[in-house]
Amino acid sequence: MSTTRTGRVAALFATLSLLSAPGVLAAEQEAEYDKPYTFETVDAYEANDRMFLIVTGVLQGETSPRTLKFWAGGASDVRLLQLQRCDRMALLTMNKPGRYYLQVTRYETPATSPLGVNCKLTRR
């Protein structure tokens, strides 16, 4: 094998190894409004002080993990309570993989609470 060809093969393997590294394929995406995302597994979950839920896991019907960012709207007691409920559901899904589905939906309603996140836990 020539040196040039060996170098190309090595570069190809280096690129492929980077693409399969954890976190590279699971780039953060903004969740769409009114679209339910059903996670078969949850690998990581974050509820931060900026009212975002960030969930990494495998969506139903997919094979590789994705990271989705759900904005829960402005800070309020109701929204904080929603995030705490989602926390418990996500932790249960993480602790018992394969037993539950976690469905997260980002919604927008023009009524009194314009933005929010709904979480739903379903036993398989």
HELIX and SHEET records of a PDB file:
HELIX    1   1 THR A    3  LEU A   19  1                                  17    
HELIX    2   2 ASP A   77  ASN A   95  1                                  19    
SHEET    1   A 6 GLU A  28  GLU A  30  0                                        
SHEET    2   A 6 ARG A  66  TRP A  71  1                                        
SHEET    3   A 6 PHE A  52  LEU A  59 -1                                        
SHEET    4   A 6 PRO A  36  ALA A  47 -1                                        
SHEET    5   A 6 TYR A 100  GLU A 108 -1                                        
SHEET    6   A 6 LEU A 115  ARG A 123 -1                                        
END                                                                             
